[in-house]
Amino acid sequence: METYMDILAAIDAGKQRPTHILYRANLCWTRLEKKLDHLVKQGLLHETDVDGRSTFSLTSKGKDVLAYYKKIKGDLYHGKKTLTSRIQNHRSYVESAQPDM
């Protein structure tokens, strides 16, 4: 799933040609071809032939999926940060409640 999102993010960042997407998503050519084909079939990408070369762009559905993924990822990161701060606050409370020896 994350690999698909990396591909969508690369294209959203302006990397429209397969070689550029390949480097940005850190994939080998065989895997990239399969994943691009899958994303096109799912209606998340649009493939265009320009001078005999393929270029890819996000469809509106692809933009929506990427935006939703970024929101979820951000919420999870924010939740993780909040949880970490709660643990630190709890540790500080426990340490302050212990009598000095």
GROMACS elastic network, one bead per residue, 0.5 to 0.9 nm:
[ bonds ]
;  ai    aj funct       b0    kb
    1     4     6  0.52698   500
    1     5     6  0.64443   500
    1     6     6  0.87393   500
    2     6     6  0.60980   500
    2     7     6  0.86700   500
    3     7     6  0.63393   500
    3     8     6  0.87309   500
    3    25     6  0.69787   500
    3    26     6  0.88376   500
    3    27     6  0.85803   500
    3    35     6  0.84914   500
    4     7     6  0.51505   500
    4     8     6  0.63347   500
    4     9     6  0.86158   500
    4    25     6  0.86983   500
    4    35     6  0.69452   500
    4    36     6  0.84225   500
    4    39     6  0.77357   500
    5     9     6  0.59676   500
    5    10     6  0.84518   500
    5    25     6  0.89475   500
    5    65     6  0.85881   500
    5    66     6  0.65857   500
    5    69     6  0.76089   500
    6     9     6  0.50359   500
    6    10     6  0.60642   500
    6    11     6  0.86537   500
    6    21     6  0.88436   500
    6    24     6  0.77701   500
    6    25     6  0.53938   500
    6    26     6  0.87768   500
    7    10     6  0.50923   500
    7    11     6  0.63237   500
    7    12     6  0.85604   500
    7    21     6  0.64112   500
    7    22     6  0.80793   500
    7    24     6  0.76890   500
    7    25     6  0.56514   500
    7    32     6  0.85695   500
    7    35     6  0.84406   500
    7    36     6  0.80382   500
    8    11     6  0.52175   500
    8    12     6  0.60696   500
    8    13     6  0.85913   500
    8    21     6  0.89319   500
    8    39     6  0.88079   500
    8    44     6  0.82907   500
    8    45     6  0.81047   500
    8    57     6  0.87168   500
    8    58     6  0.71544   500
    8    62     6  0.72284   500
    8    63     6  0.80965   500
    8    65     6  0.88966   500
    8    66     6  0.66383   500
    9    13     6  0.60913   500
    9    14     6  0.87952   500
    9    15     6  0.87911   500
    9    24     6  0.89818   500
    9    25     6  0.86077   500
    9    66     6  0.70507   500
   10    13     6  0.50731   500
   10    14     6  0.66565   500
   10    15     6  0.54465   500
   10    16     6  0.78218   500
   10    20     6  0.81975   500
   10    21     6  0.58639   500
   10    22     6  0.89263   500
   10    24     6  0.60476   500
   10    25     6  0.68171   500
   11    14     6  0.51840   500
   11    16     6  0.52899   500
   11    17     6  0.83751   500
   11    20     6  0.88896   500
   11    21     6  0.67825   500
   11    56     6  0.70546   500
   11    57     6  0.63153   500
   11    58     6  0.69300   500
   12    15     6  0.71050   500
   12    16     6  0.82874   500
   12    57     6  0.76056   500
   12    58     6  0.68827   500
   12    63     6  0.79304   500
   12    66     6  0.87370   500
   13    16     6  0.85887   500
   14    17     6  0.89900   500
   14    57     6  0.86338   500
   15    18     6  0.80054   500
   15    19     6  0.86833   500
   15    20     6  0.55462   500
   15    21     6  0.56510   500
   15    24     6  0.79349   500
   15    55     6  0.88753   500
   15    56     6  0.83334   500
   15    57     6  0.88461   500
   16    19     6  0.86343   500
   16    20     6  0.69499   500
   16    21     6  0.66854   500
   16    54     6  0.84334   500
   16    55     6  0.51347   500
   16    57     6  0.63146   500
   17    20     6  0.54890   500
   17    21     6  0.62639   500
   17    22     6  0.86221   500
   17    53     6  0.80111   500
   17    54     6  0.64991   500
   17    56     6  0.64718   500
   18    21     6  0.50175   500
   18    22     6  0.59092   500
   18    23     6  0.86915   500
   18    29     6  0.85657   500
   18    32     6  0.79385   500
   18    33     6  0.83384   500
   18    36     6  0.87506   500
   18    54     6  0.72413   500
   18    55     6  0.69094   500
   18    56     6  0.77721   500
   19    23     6  0.64162   500
   19    24     6  0.86685   500
   19    29     6  0.82492   500
   20    23     6  0.53518   500
   20    24     6  0.61759   500
   20    25     6  0.85723   500
   21    24     6  0.50622   500
   21    25     6  0.58965   500
   21    26     6  0.81365   500
   21    27     6  0.84743   500
   21    32     6  0.82711   500
   22    25     6  0.53723   500
   22    26     6  0.57622   500
   22    27     6  0.52830   500
   22    28     6  0.67266   500
   22    29     6  0.68518   500
   22    32     6  0.64405   500
   23    27     6  0.67019   500
   23    28     6  0.85060   500
   24    27     6  0.81155   500
   25    32     6  0.86019   500
   27    30     6  0.82746   500
   27    31     6  0.64494   500
   27    32     6  0.60117   500
   28    31     6  0.56258   500
   28    32     6  0.61845   500
   28    33     6  0.87749   500
   29    32     6  0.50998   500
   29    33     6  0.61645   500
   29    34     6  0.87880   500
   30    33     6  0.53383   500
   30    34     6  0.65331   500
   30    35     6  0.87972   500
   31    34     6  0.52695   500
   31    35     6  0.61810   500
   31    36     6  0.85742   500
   32    35     6  0.51088   500
   32    36     6  0.59379   500
   32    37     6  0.84038   500
   33    36     6  0.52298   500
   33    37     6  0.60888   500
   33    38     6  0.85860   500
   34    37     6  0.51703   500
   34    38     6  0.61937   500
   34    39     6  0.87198   500
   35    38     6  0.50029   500
   35    39     6  0.61658   500
   35    40     6  0.85926   500
   36    39     6  0.51044   500
   36    40     6  0.61494   500
   36    41     6  0.85968   500
   36    45     6  0.77894   500
   36    56     6  0.86679   500
   37    40     6  0.51596   500
   37    41     6  0.61942   500
   37    42     6  0.86430   500
   37    45     6  0.88460   500
   38    41     6  0.51068   500
   38    42     6  0.61725   500
   38    43     6  0.87245   500
   38    44     6  0.88895   500
   39    42     6  0.50422   500
   39    43     6  0.63470   500
   39    44     6  0.53426   500
   39    45     6  0.57146   500
   39    46     6  0.86333   500
   39    62     6  0.85249   500
   40    43     6  0.51551   500
   40    44     6  0.57966   500
   40    46     6  0.59656   500
   40    47     6  0.70892   500
   40    56     6  0.89380   500
   41    44     6  0.76615   500
   41    45     6  0.80334   500
   42    45     6  0.77680   500
   43    46     6  0.72518   500
   43    58     6  0.88707   500
   43    59     6  0.69299   500
   43    60     6  0.89121   500
   43    61     6  0.68292   500
   43    62     6  0.71812   500
   44    57     6  0.86724   500
   44    58     6  0.60576   500
   44    59     6  0.53600   500
   44    60     6  0.74648   500
   44    61     6  0.54662   500
   44    63     6  0.76314   500
   44    64     6  0.89388   500
   44    65     6  0.79158   500
   45    56     6  0.63917   500
   45    57     6  0.56087   500
   45    59     6  0.52876   500
   45    60     6  0.87550   500
   45    61     6  0.82940   500
   45    62     6  0.62110   500
   46    55     6  0.83131   500
   46    56     6  0.55992   500
   46    57     6  0.52860   500
   46    58     6  0.61679   500
   46    59     6  0.61275   500
   47    54     6  0.64445   500
   47    55     6  0.57546   500
   47    57     6  0.66669   500
   48    53     6  0.81116   500
   48    54     6  0.56102   500
   48    55     6  0.52580   500
   48    56     6  0.62430   500
   48    57     6  0.80799   500
   49    52     6  0.57657   500
   49    53     6  0.53814   500
   49    55     6  0.63117   500
   49    56     6  0.88623   500
   50    53     6  0.51563   500
   50    54     6  0.61803   500
   50    55     6  0.69668   500
   51    54     6  0.83373   500
   57    62     6  0.88283   500
   58    61     6  0.76452   500
   58    62     6  0.51835   500
   58    63     6  0.60151   500
   59    63     6  0.62503   500
   59    64     6  0.85914   500
   60    63     6  0.50492   500
   60    64     6  0.62025   500
   60    65     6  0.86581   500
   61    64     6  0.50514   500
   61    65     6  0.61735   500
   61    66     6  0.86105   500
   62    65     6  0.51299   500
   62    66     6  0.61326   500
   62    67     6  0.85296   500
   63    66     6  0.51823   500
   63    67     6  0.60635   500
   63    68     6  0.85204   500
   64    67     6  0.51319   500
   64    68     6  0.60705   500
   64    69     6  0.85303   500
   65    68     6  0.51114   500
   65    69     6  0.60975   500
   65    70     6  0.86297   500
   66    69     6  0.50295   500
   66    70     6  0.61515   500
   66    71     6  0.85759   500
   67    70     6  0.51329   500
   67    71     6  0.61807   500
   67    72     6  0.86698   500
   68    71     6  0.50750   500
   68    72     6  0.61912   500
   68    73     6  0.85175   500
   69    72     6  0.51312   500
   69    73     6  0.59899   500
   69    74     6  0.84099   500
   70    73     6  0.50315   500
   70    74     6  0.59371   500
   70    75     6  0.84626   500
   71    74     6  0.50453   500
   71    75     6  0.60629   500
   71    76     6  0.85457   500
   72    75     6  0.50243   500
   72    76     6  0.60983   500
   72    77     6  0.85293   500
   73    76     6  0.51215   500
   73    77     6  0.61401   500
   73    78     6  0.84926   500
   74    77     6  0.50587   500
   74    78     6  0.59466   500
   74    79     6  0.83825   500
   75    79     6  0.59259   500
   75    80     6  0.84500   500
   76    80     6  0.60582   500
   76    81     6  0.85421   500
   77    81     6  0.61595   500
   77    82     6  0.85654   500
   78    81     6  0.50755   500
   78    82     6  0.61737   500
   78    83     6  0.86141   500
   79    82     6  0.50072   500
   79    83     6  0.60970   500
   79    84     6  0.85776   500
   80    83     6  0.50409   500
   80    84     6  0.61539   500
   80    85     6  0.86541   500
   81    84     6  0.51190   500
   81    85     6  0.62953   500
   81    86     6  0.86702   500
   82    85     6  0.51704   500
   82    86     6  0.62113   500
   82    87     6  0.87418   500
   83    86     6  0.50265   500
   83    87     6  0.62869   500
   83    88     6  0.86963   500
   84    87     6  0.51744   500
   84    88     6  0.62950   500
   84    89     6  0.86531   500
   85    88     6  0.50363   500
   85    89     6  0.60922   500
   85    90     6  0.85331   500
   86    89     6  0.50434   500
   86    90     6  0.60959   500
   86    91     6  0.85999   500
   87    90     6  0.50311   500
   87    91     6  0.61650   500
   87    92     6  0.86307   500
   88    91     6  0.50777   500
   88    92     6  0.62157   500
   88    93     6  0.86232   500
   89    92     6  0.51096   500
   89    93     6  0.61956   500
   89    94     6  0.86715   500
   90    93     6  0.50286   500
   90    94     6  0.61535   500
   90    95     6  0.85515   500
   91    94     6  0.50958   500
   91    95     6  0.60451   500
   91    96     6  0.85020   500
   92    95     6  0.51274   500
   92    96     6  0.60829   500
   92    97     6  0.85533   500
   93    96     6  0.51902   500
   93    97     6  0.61376   500
   93    98     6  0.88299   500
   94    97     6  0.51209   500
   94    98     6  0.64398   500
   95    98     6  0.54413   500
   95    99     6  0.86232   500
   96    99     6  0.78070   500
   98   101     6  0.89656   500
